[in-house]
Every structure is written in C-alpha cells, then in structure tokens.
Amino acid sequence: MEKFDVCVLGAGPSGFAAAMRAIDFGHSVALIERGKVGGAGLFNGALSSKTLWELSESYKLTRNTQLGYTVYDCELSFSSVMNQAHRAVVEKHSQLKQQIAHFQKSGQLKFFQGHGKFSSAHEIDITDAQGGQQRIWADNTVMAIGSRPRFLPHIPIDEKTILTSDGISGLTDFPKSMVILGAGVIGCEFATIFSNFGKTKVFLIDKEEHILPFEDEDISHAVAANLESNGVVIHHGASLDQMRIVNGQVEYVLSYKDGRHETYTVEKALISVGRVANSENLGLEAAGVLLNERGNIEDEHTRSNVPNIYAVGDFTADISLVNVGELEGRHAIERIYGVPHKPLVYENISTIMFLNPEVASVGLNEKQARQRKIPYRIAVMHYRYVSRAIAMSKVDGFFKILVSDDDDMKILGMRVMGSHASSTIMAVALMISMDIGIEHLAELIFPHPSIPEGIQECARMLMGNSIVKPEVFNLDVRCYKVSVDGRVENMEFQA
C-alpha cells in the first residue's frame, strides 16, 4: 500500500490549490480526480461561461450604432463562438495538466484518475474507469469533491431541451427562445449572455419581487432594467407550477399571487436553482465524517469532525466561488502543515457578477448592514462623472461605498455597477482586510483617466472634500448616513 502525507480528493479549483500548497511544504501528495482536471469550475462553470460573456459583450459592441461608427456585415456563428469558449477551457486545462506532470516527474505528487472512497479515516480506495482498484494510505485528506447543478424532481431535465449549465456546451445553435428558471447570479448571467447575442428571446422566471434578491434594490432594479432593454422578459413574482416537454419544446405554466395563470412555450429551458455537493459514495461513514441536513460538512475553518480530514470548496456550507474554494484549499494545507498567517475570513472576498454591465462587490451591502443593525455612512456616485466612463461612452453605472459611522470610517463594503467594475475592488478589499479607514483611499493617487477614480471621489465625499459636489448633482451624487433603526440623515461637514 502506497503511503502519502496528504491525499486530495478532487482536482477542481480548491483541490488543485490544496495540492500545490502541500507541495510548497515539501510533502508527498496523492491527487485523485474521477473526471477532468479543473472540474466544473473550468468546464461548465466560471471560465467557460465568462468566456461566453466576454464574447457576447464584444458582439454586442459591434452592433452598437451610437459610438460614431457602424460595423456592417457582422456574421454570428454559434459553432465559432462555442469553439472559442472551448479553446479558452483547453488552454487552462493544459496548464493544470502541465503542472501535474511536472510534479509527478519530480516525485512530489502522484495523480490518480479514478473515484476515491474512504475505507477508514486514513485509507482510500481508488477505482479507475476499467474497474481496477487500489488502496492508498494518507496521513491527512482534503476533500474537494465539488458540486453539480441542483435538479428539481418535477422538472424533466434531459440536458437537451431542458438544460442545466452542464448542458449549454451541448447546444448546436442559438435557441430561438429560452426560459431561465432562477433569477440569481447564474440565471442573470446566462440571460445577459443569450440576450447580448440577440438571437434568442429570453424569459426569466423570478419568484421574488425583484431579481438578485440578496442585493440592494438599486442594484437589482438597474440590472433588471438593463436586461429588459436587452429584450429579456422578466416574470416578476411568478411561481412555476409546471414545466414539461411537449412536441420537442418546453411548455411552462406560471401562477401569481393575484390568482393569474399564464402558459408559455419556448424552444429551450435553463434550470439555474443552485448546486449540490457531490457527497455520494465517498465512504464518509467508514471515515466517521458527519454531514448536515443539506449534505454539506459543517467544518471548523475547513476541518471536519474527524481531525485528519478536511473539506474545502463546494463541500462546505460557505460561499461557493472559485476564489473562495482556492482560499480554503490553501488554508486547509496550512492548518495541517503550518500555522496560517491569519484566520480564514470571508469579509473581504471580492466577487463579480458578469451582467450588463458587470457588478463588482466586496464586504457588506446596505441590506446586510441593516439586517445586522450596523449604523453606516454611505457615498454614491454615478458613472457619468468619471472621465474614463465618458471617454468609453459607457456611463451606465454607479459606485457605492459603506463605512462605519464613526471618526475612523472603516470600510464595511462596496458595490460598483458599470464597465471595468472589477478593476475597482482590490484596493478596497485590502483595506477591509487591514481594517483601516477611508482616508487612506482618499489619499491614493489613481491613474487618470481610470474607472477606479470614482471610488476615490466617494471616499472624498465621505470626508467632505470631494471634487464632484453632492449639493450640485444631488440626484446622482449622494452622501448620507443610516442609523441602527434605519433612519437616514444627510452628512454634515466642516472645512
């Protein structure tokens, strides 16, 4: 029986990150993957869908006739678009395989293609595609088993007519029409992608009163308005009563609180109602690992109830994002073989929603601050006052920064909706991590012209010394504070 210092179950983003971090500590690593290296985050998730978003944004730009030029004879090919997305996935996949091959050659890592299953807390049985089996020993194991799209029992998902995100790559052409069930991030991103290409009539089922229900209303309302201007029909406050395949198409029935019922027929349906962990057939009982009622591990900073077994990525009850999974994978190894420099925290995690335009976030939003009864000060500024946005003719968007309601004015969170929004958040994420006040942001010298200059103006507004004055542009530039009981007051400043 081969013995390893650490075994990593799963070679997706979190598992690959854990394996590479274990190599940093000089320990022997067994990396087991039953599917493709890179996992869903590479093939059916972040990289593939975001490549499609980038392509859709580029195509939409060619159709824009309000920029002083017009592009004629623009031809759109579904197969060419999907091939381009596939090339991006293949490039990243080859990089991961190159690293694995390098460390296999050096003897620091051994890769096993197959399914890993615990026979005890230290023993893992590996079954390959041909049914061959072998058993290895690991002092410690990191479970990075990933997740899959959630199925609903009353919807006949066949990945051909009614799809999940896993079935997108199997399409042969742009559907003439598509309904998307689920108005969270993934549902809204695919609504953006398909409506950008302009070949698909998109319907979006939103059981809440507004899409992206976890976000502030100004964000969700702006995203909804932009989707609708792109031709998307949003079924607000609608419950899905039935969805079935009829004559090769999708028929769905909606009901509303006022008693109305509506029936629609479209070519395809995309089900986007979350993901579930791949927790089956892992031998968790043999290892003594416990799961919660949702099928996730209730981990203590990545460690399970069994001291030598850790869980990272989508297997935990934390945020299911690639960057979070990588952070957890690295942290688990650091707990095993070293002392982490700091505890695992999620307050400064940066996220991007690939919408129209993109939305970047870090820390708390207003809704979360009010739910936690945290008093705060806030500055909001529209994109139209940023020189780079004017130069790009992309002034649709705004900046919003929340800080503590005290003299320190430490950053609680930020939301930016607009072009290049993702380029604005890292300085703020670092400041949240460092627990420092807004004055440091106000004193930075940003490149000009650039979109991040907008967050500097927000910082200056909070300090009462902005260049763009709220009293002049008070509809688009605002600065106020909110008390514990939700009372809103204007900010008062002294020179």
C-alpha positions as CSV (number, residue, x, y, z in Angstrom):
1,M,0.0,0.0,0.0
2,E,1.4,3.4,-1.0
3,K,1.5,6.0,1.7
4,F,1.2,9.8,1.3
5,D,1.4,12.7,3.6
6,V,-1.7,14.2,2.2
7,C,-4.4,13.0,-0.2
8,V,-6.6,15.4,-2.1
9,L,-10.0,14.1,-3.4
10,G,-10.8,16.2,-6.4
11,A,-8.7,18.3,-8.8
12,G,-11.1,21.2,-9.3
13,P,-10.0,24.7,-8.2
14,S,-10.0,24.0,-4.5
15,G,-8.4,20.6,-4.7
16,F,-5.7,21.8,-7.2
17,A,-4.9,24.7,-4.9
18,A,-4.6,22.4,-1.9
19,A,-2.3,20.0,-3.8
20,M,0.0,22.9,-4.9
21,R,0.2,24.3,-1.4
22,A,1.1,20.9,0.0
23,I,4.0,20.7,-2.4
24,D,5.2,24.1,-1.1
25,F,5.6,22.4,2.3
26,G,7.6,19.5,0.8
27,H,5.1,16.8,1.5
28,S,4.1,13.8,-0.7
29,V,0.7,14.3,-2.4
30,A,-1.9,11.9,-3.9
31,L,-4.3,13.8,-6.1
32,I,-7.4,11.9,-7.1
33,E,-9.9,13.0,-9.8
34,R,-12.6,10.9,-11.4
35,G,-13.5,13.4,-14.1
36,K,-11.5,16.2,-15.7
37,V,-8.7,18.1,-14.0
38,G,-10.1,21.6,-13.4
39,G,-13.5,20.4,-12.5
40,A,-16.9,22.1,-13.1
41,G,-15.3,25.5,-12.4
42,L,-13.3,25.1,-15.6
43,F,-15.5,23.1,-17.9
44,N,-19.1,24.0,-17.0
45,G,-18.6,27.0,-14.7
46,A,-16.6,30.1,-14.3
47,L,-14.2,30.0,-17.2
48,S,-16.5,28.7,-19.9
49,S,-19.5,30.9,-19.0
50,K,-17.3,34.0,-18.5
51,T,-15.7,33.4,-21.9
52,L,-19.1,33.3,-23.4
53,W,-20.0,36.6,-21.6
54,E,-16.9,38.3,-23.0
55,L,-17.7,37.1,-26.5
56,S,-21.3,38.3,-26.1
57,E,-20.1,41.7,-24.9
58,S,-17.8,42.0,-27.9
59,Y,-20.5,41.1,-30.3
60,K,-23.0,43.5,-28.7
61,L,-20.4,46.3,-29.2
62,T,-20.2,45.6,-32.9
63,R,-24.0,46.1,-33.1
64,N,-23.8,49.5,-31.3
65,T,-24.6,52.3,-33.7
66,Q,-24.2,55.1,-31.2
67,L,-20.4,55.3,-31.0
68,G,-19.7,57.3,-34.1
69,Y,-19.1,54.3,-36.4
70,T,-21.2,51.4,-37.8
71,V,-20.0,47.9,-38.4
72,Y,-21.6,46.2,-41.5
73,D,-21.8,42.6,-42.4
74,C,-21.2,41.2,-39.0
75,E,-21.7,37.4,-39.1
76,L,-22.5,35.4,-36.0
77,S,-21.8,31.7,-35.9
78,F,-22.8,29.6,-32.8
79,S,-20.2,27.0,-33.5
80,S,-17.4,29.6,-33.8
81,V,-18.5,31.1,-30.5
82,M,-18.6,27.8,-28.7
83,N,-15.2,26.8,-30.3
84,Q,-13.7,30.0,-28.9
85,A,-15.0,29.2,-25.4
86,H,-13.7,25.7,-25.8
87,R,-10.2,27.0,-26.7
88,A,-10.1,29.0,-23.5
89,V,-11.0,26.0,-21.4
90,V,-8.5,23.8,-23.2
91,E,-5.7,26.4,-22.7
92,K,-6.3,26.5,-18.9
93,H,-6.8,22.7,-18.7
94,S,-3.4,22.1,-20.4
95,Q,-1.7,24.5,-17.9
96,L,-3.1,22.4,-15.0
97,K,-2.0,19.2,-16.6
98,Q,1.4,20.6,-17.2
99,Q,1.9,21.3,-13.6
100,I,0.7,17.9,-12.5
101,A,3.1,16.3,-15.0
102,H,6.0,18.3,-13.7
103,F,5.5,17.4,-10.1
104,Q,4.8,13.7,-10.9
105,K,8.1,13.6,-12.7
106,S,9.8,15.1,-9.6
107,G,8.1,12.6,-7.4
108,Q,6.3,15.1,-5.2
109,L,2.9,14.3,-6.5
110,K,1.1,11.2,-7.8
111,F,-2.1,11.7,-9.9
112,F,-4.8,9.0,-9.8
113,Q,-7.5,9.0,-12.5
114,G,-10.5,7.4,-10.7
115,H,-13.0,7.6,-7.9
116,G,-11.7,7.8,-4.3
117,K,-13.7,6.4,-1.4
118,F,-12.7,6.1,2.3
119,S,-12.4,2.6,3.8
120,S,-11.2,4.2,7.0
121,A,-10.1,7.7,8.2
122,H,-6.6,7.0,6.7
123,E,-7.3,4.6,3.8
124,I,-8.8,5.5,0.5
125,D,-9.8,3.0,-2.2
126,I,-9.4,4.2,-5.8
127,T,-11.4,2.7,-8.6
128,D,-10.4,3.5,-12.2
129,A,-12.6,3.6,-15.3
130,Q,-11.9,0.0,-16.1
131,G,-12.9,-1.2,-12.6
132,G,-9.4,-1.7,-11.3
133,Q,-8.9,-0.9,-7.6
134,Q,-6.1,0.0,-5.3
135,R,-5.8,1.3,-1.8
136,I,-3.6,4.1,-0.5
137,W,-2.8,5.5,3.0
138,A,-2.9,9.2,3.7
139,D,-1.9,10.9,7.0
140,N,-4.4,13.7,6.1
141,T,-7.1,14.0,3.5
142,V,-8.6,17.1,1.9
143,M,-12.0,16.6,0.3
144,A,-12.5,18.9,-2.6
145,I,-15.3,16.9,-4.3
146,G,-17.1,19.8,-5.9
147,S,-20.8,20.1,-6.8
148,R,-23.3,19.7,-9.6
149,P,-26.4,21.6,-10.7
150,R,-29.4,21.1,-8.5
151,F,-32.3,19.1,-10.1
152,L,-35.9,19.7,-9.3
153,P,-38.0,16.5,-9.1
154,H,-41.0,17.8,-11.0
155,I,-38.9,19.1,-14.0
156,P,-37.8,16.6,-16.7
157,I,-34.2,17.8,-17.2
158,D,-32.7,15.9,-20.1
159,E,-29.8,18.3,-20.9
160,K,-31.1,18.6,-24.4
161,T,-34.4,20.5,-24.3
162,I,-34.5,21.3,-20.5
163,L,-30.9,22.1,-19.5
164,T,-28.7,22.9,-16.6
165,S,-25.5,24.9,-17.0
166,D,-23.8,21.5,-17.8
167,G,-25.9,21.2,-21.0
168,I,-25.0,24.6,-22.5
169,S,-22.0,23.1,-24.3
170,G,-24.2,20.5,-25.9
171,L,-26.3,23.1,-27.8
172,T,-25.9,23.1,-31.6
173,D,-27.2,26.6,-32.3
174,F,-28.7,29.7,-30.6
175,P,-32.2,28.8,-29.4
176,K,-34.9,30.9,-30.9
177,S,-36.4,31.2,-27.4
178,M,-35.3,30.2,-23.9
179,V,-36.8,30.4,-20.4
180,I,-34.4,30.6,-17.4
181,L,-35.7,29.4,-14.0
182,G,-33.8,31.1,-11.3
183,A,-33.0,34.9,-11.1
184,G,-29.8,34.6,-9.0
185,V,-26.3,35.3,-10.3
186,I,-26.0,32.4,-12.8
187,G,-29.5,32.8,-14.2
188,C,-29.0,36.5,-14.7
189,E,-25.6,35.9,-16.3
190,F,-26.9,33.5,-18.8
191,A,-29.9,35.8,-19.5
192,T,-27.3,38.5,-20.2
193,I,-25.2,36.2,-22.5
194,F,-28.0,35.0,-24.7
195,S,-29.7,38.4,-24.9
196,N,-26.4,40.1,-25.9
197,F,-26.1,37.8,-28.9
198,G,-29.5,38.9,-30.0
199,K,-30.6,35.5,-31.5
200,T,-32.6,34.2,-28.5
201,K,-35.8,35.6,-26.9
202,V,-35.0,35.2,-23.2
203,F,-37.6,34.8,-20.5
204,L,-36.5,34.9,-16.8
205,I,-38.7,33.5,-14.0
206,D,-38.3,35.5,-10.8
207,K,-40.3,34.2,-7.9
208,E,-39.3,37.2,-5.8
209,E,-40.4,40.8,-6.4
210,H,-37.0,41.7,-7.9
211,I,-34.1,39.7,-9.3
212,L,-30.8,39.2,-7.3
213,P,-32.8,39.2,-4.1
214,F,-29.7,39.2,-1.9
215,E,-28.5,42.5,-3.4
216,D,-29.7,46.1,-2.7
217,E,-32.7,47.2,-4.7
218,D,-30.7,49.9,-6.6
219,I,-28.5,47.1,-8.0
220,S,-31.3,44.6,-8.8
221,H,-33.6,47.3,-10.3
222,A,-30.7,48.6,-12.5
223,V,-29.8,45.1,-13.7
224,A,-33.5,44.3,-14.4
225,A,-33.9,47.5,-16.4
226,N,-30.8,46.7,-18.5
227,L,-31.9,43.1,-19.1
228,E,-35.3,44.3,-20.2
229,S,-33.8,46.9,-22.5
230,N,-31.8,44.0,-24.0
231,G,-35.1,42.3,-24.8
232,V,-35.4,39.9,-21.8
233,V,-38.9,39.3,-20.4
234,I,-38.8,39.0,-16.6
235,H,-41.7,37.2,-15.0
236,H,-41.6,39.1,-11.6
237,G,-43.3,37.5,-8.6
238,A,-44.0,34.3,-10.6
239,S,-44.2,30.8,-9.3
240,L,-43.5,27.8,-11.6
241,D,-46.5,25.5,-11.5
242,Q,-45.4,23.1,-14.3
243,M,-42.7,22.6,-16.8
244,R,-42.8,19.8,-19.4
245,I,-41.6,18.9,-22.9
246,V,-44.3,19.0,-25.5
247,N,-43.6,18.2,-29.1
248,G,-39.9,18.8,-28.6
249,Q,-40.4,22.2,-27.0
250,V,-40.8,23.5,-23.4
251,E,-44.2,24.4,-22.1
252,Y,-44.3,26.1,-18.7
253,V,-47.1,27.4,-16.5
254,L,-46.8,30.3,-14.1
255,S,-49.0,31.4,-11.3
256,Y,-49.1,34.8,-9.5
257,K,-50.3,36.0,-6.1
258,D,-53.3,37.6,-7.6
259,G,-54.6,34.3,-8.9
260,R,-53.5,34.7,-12.5
261,H,-52.1,31.7,-14.5
262,E,-50.0,32.1,-17.7
263,T,-48.8,29.4,-20.1
264,Y,-45.8,29.9,-22.4
265,T,-44.0,27.8,-25.0
266,V,-40.3,28.2,-25.8
267,E,-37.6,26.1,-27.5
268,K,-35.3,25.5,-24.6
269,A,-35.3,25.9,-20.8
270,L,-32.3,26.5,-18.5
271,I,-32.7,25.5,-14.8
272,S,-30.5,27.5,-12.5
273,V,-31.6,26.9,-8.9
274,G,-28.3,26.3,-7.1
275,R,-25.9,23.4,-6.8
276,V,-25.5,20.4,-4.5
277,A,-22.3,18.8,-3.3
278,N,-21.1,15.5,-4.8
279,S,-21.2,13.8,-1.4
280,E,-22.4,10.4,-2.5
281,N,-20.4,7.2,-2.5
282,L,-17.4,8.6,-0.6
283,G,-17.3,6.2,2.3
284,L,-17.9,9.0,4.8
285,E,-19.4,6.6,7.3
286,A,-16.3,4.4,7.3
287,A,-14.2,7.5,7.9
288,G,-16.6,8.8,10.6
289,V,-17.3,12.1,8.8
290,L,-20.6,13.8,9.5
291,L,-22.8,15.8,7.2
292,N,-25.5,18.4,7.9
293,E,-29.1,18.1,6.6
294,R,-28.1,19.8,3.3
295,G,-25.4,17.3,2.5
296,N,-22.5,19.7,3.4
297,I,-19.8,19.4,6.0
298,E,-20.1,21.7,9.0
299,D,-16.4,22.5,9.1
300,E,-14.4,24.3,11.6
301,H,-12.2,26.5,9.4
302,T,-12.0,23.6,6.8
303,R,-11.5,20.8,9.3
304,S,-14.3,18.2,9.6
305,N,-15.3,16.4,12.8
306,V,-12.5,13.9,12.0
307,P,-9.2,15.6,12.9
308,N,-7.2,14.4,9.9
309,I,-9.9,15.0,7.3
310,Y,-10.6,18.5,5.8
311,A,-13.3,19.8,3.5
312,V,-13.0,22.7,1.1
313,G,-14.8,24.3,-1.8
314,D,-18.5,23.5,-2.6
315,F,-18.5,20.7,0.0
316,T,-18.6,23.2,2.9
317,A,-21.5,25.4,3.8
318,D,-19.6,28.6,2.9
319,I,-19.6,30.6,-0.2
320,S,-19.4,28.5,-3.4
321,L,-17.0,30.5,-5.5
322,V,-13.7,29.5,-7.2
323,N,-11.7,32.1,-5.4
324,V,-13.2,31.0,-2.1
325,G,-12.5,27.4,-2.8
326,E,-8.9,28.1,-3.7
327,L,-8.5,30.1,-0.5
328,E,-10.0,27.3,1.6
329,G,-7.8,24.7,-0.1
330,R,-4.7,26.6,0.7
331,H,-5.8,27.3,4.2
332,A,-6.6,23.6,4.9
333,I,-3.0,22.6,4.0
334,E,-1.6,25.5,6.1
335,R,-3.6,24.2,9.1
336,I,-2.2,20.7,8.5
337,Y,1.5,21.5,8.0
338,G,2.0,25.0,9.3
339,V,0.4,27.9,11.1
340,P,-1.8,30.1,8.9
341,H,-0.7,33.7,9.0
342,K,-4.2,34.7,9.9
343,P,-7.6,33.0,10.4
344,L,-9.8,32.2,7.4
345,V,-12.2,35.2,6.9
346,Y,-14.7,35.9,4.3
347,E,-15.4,39.6,4.9
348,N,-13.1,40.9,2.2
349,I,-13.9,38.4,-0.5
350,S,-14.3,40.1,-3.9
351,T,-16.9,38.9,-6.4
352,I,-18.0,39.8,-9.9
353,M,-21.4,39.3,-11.5
354,F,-21.0,39.2,-15.3
355,L,-24.1,41.1,-16.2
356,N,-24.8,44.1,-18.4
357,P,-22.9,46.0,-17.1
358,E,-20.8,43.9,-14.7
359,V,-21.3,44.3,-11.0
360,A,-18.3,44.0,-8.5
361,S,-18.7,43.7,-4.8
362,V,-16.8,43.3,-1.6
363,G,-18.0,43.3,2.0
364,L,-21.4,44.3,3.2
365,N,-24.2,45.9,1.1
366,E,-26.9,48.1,2.6
367,K,-29.4,45.3,3.1
368,Q,-26.9,43.3,5.1
369,A,-25.8,46.2,7.2
370,R,-29.4,47.0,8.1
371,Q,-30.2,43.4,8.9
372,R,-27.2,43.3,11.3
373,K,-28.3,46.7,12.7
374,I,-24.9,48.3,11.9
375,P,-25.0,52.1,11.5
376,Y,-23.1,53.3,8.5
377,R,-22.2,56.2,6.3
378,I,-22.5,55.9,2.5
379,A,-21.4,57.7,-0.6
380,V,-22.9,57.0,-4.0
381,M,-21.7,58.4,-7.3
382,H,-23.0,57.8,-10.9
383,Y,-20.5,56.7,-13.6
384,R,-21.3,59.8,-15.7
385,Y,-19.0,61.9,-13.5
386,V,-15.9,59.7,-14.2
387,S,-13.8,60.9,-17.2
388,R,-12.8,57.3,-18.3
389,A,-16.5,56.3,-18.4
390,I,-17.3,59.4,-20.5
391,A,-14.4,58.6,-22.9
392,M,-15.7,55.0,-23.3
393,S,-19.3,56.1,-23.8
394,K,-20.2,53.7,-21.0
395,V,-21.7,55.9,-18.3
396,D,-24.3,53.4,-17.2
397,G,-23.4,52.5,-13.6
398,F,-22.6,53.8,-10.2
399,F,-20.2,53.4,-7.2
400,K,-21.4,52.8,-3.6
401,I,-19.2,52.7,-0.5
402,L,-20.3,51.9,3.0
403,V,-18.1,52.9,6.0
404,S,-18.6,52.7,9.8
405,D,-20.5,55.6,11.3
406,D,-17.6,57.0,13.4
407,D,-14.5,59.0,13.1
408,D,-12.5,56.1,11.8
409,M,-14.8,55.5,8.9
410,K,-13.5,51.9,8.2
411,I,-14.8,50.4,5.0
412,L,-17.7,48.0,5.5
413,G,-18.3,47.2,1.9
414,M,-18.6,48.4,-1.7
415,R,-20.7,47.8,-4.7
416,V,-19.7,49.0,-8.2
417,M,-22.0,48.5,-11.2
418,G,-20.5,49.5,-14.6
419,S,-17.8,48.9,-17.1
420,H,-14.5,47.8,-15.6
421,A,-16.2,47.4,-12.2
422,S,-13.9,44.5,-11.3
423,S,-10.8,46.8,-11.6
424,T,-12.1,48.9,-8.7
425,I,-12.4,46.5,-5.8
426,M,-9.0,45.2,-4.9
427,A,-7.8,48.3,-3.0
428,V,-11.0,48.3,-1.0
429,A,-10.7,44.6,-0.3
430,L,-7.2,45.1,1.0
431,M,-8.4,48.0,3.2
432,I,-11.1,45.8,4.7
433,S,-8.5,43.1,5.4
434,M,-6.2,45.7,7.0
435,D,-9.1,47.3,9.0
436,I,-8.1,50.8,8.1
437,G,-10.1,54.0,7.4
438,I,-11.3,55.7,4.3
439,E,-8.7,58.5,4.4
440,H,-6.1,56.1,3.0
441,L,-8.2,55.6,-0.1
442,A,-8.8,59.3,-0.5
443,E,-5.0,59.9,-0.4
444,L,-4.1,57.4,-3.1
445,I,-3.1,58.7,-6.5
446,F,-5.1,56.8,-9.1
447,P,-4.1,56.7,-12.8
448,H,-6.1,59.1,-14.9
449,P,-8.3,58.6,-16.6
450,S,-9.5,55.4,-15.0
451,I,-12.7,54.0,-13.6
452,P,-11.2,53.5,-10.0
453,E,-11.1,57.3,-9.7
454,G,-14.8,57.0,-8.9
455,I,-14.2,55.2,-5.6
456,Q,-11.7,57.9,-4.6
457,E,-14.3,60.5,-5.2
458,C,-16.7,58.5,-3.0
459,A,-14.0,58.5,-0.2
460,R,-13.5,62.2,-0.6
461,M,-17.3,62.7,-0.3
462,L,-17.4,60.9,3.0
463,M,-14.6,63.2,4.2
464,G,-16.3,66.3,2.9
465,N,-13.7,67.3,0.4
466,S,-14.8,65.9,-2.9
467,I,-14.2,67.5,-6.3
468,V,-17.6,66.4,-7.5
469,K,-20.1,68.1,-5.1
470,P,-23.2,66.3,-3.9
471,E,-25.1,69.6,-3.5
472,V,-24.8,70.3,-7.2
473,F,-25.6,66.8,-8.6
474,N,-27.7,65.5,-5.7
475,L,-29.7,63.0,-7.8
476,D,-26.6,61.2,-8.9
477,V,-24.1,62.0,-6.2
478,R,-25.2,61.4,-2.6
479,C,-23.7,61.2,0.8
480,Y,-25.7,60.3,3.9
481,K,-25.7,58.1,7.0
482,V,-28.1,55.5,8.3
483,S,-28.8,54.8,12.0
484,V,-29.4,51.5,13.7
485,D,-33.1,51.9,13.3
486,G,-32.8,52.7,9.6
487,R,-33.2,56.5,9.9
488,V,-31.5,58.4,7.0
489,E,-29.7,61.7,7.7
490,N,-27.7,63.9,5.4
491,M,-24.0,64.2,6.2
492,E,-22.7,67.5,7.6
493,F,-19.1,68.5,7.1
494,Q,-16.7,71.2,8.4
495,A,-13.8,72.5,6.4
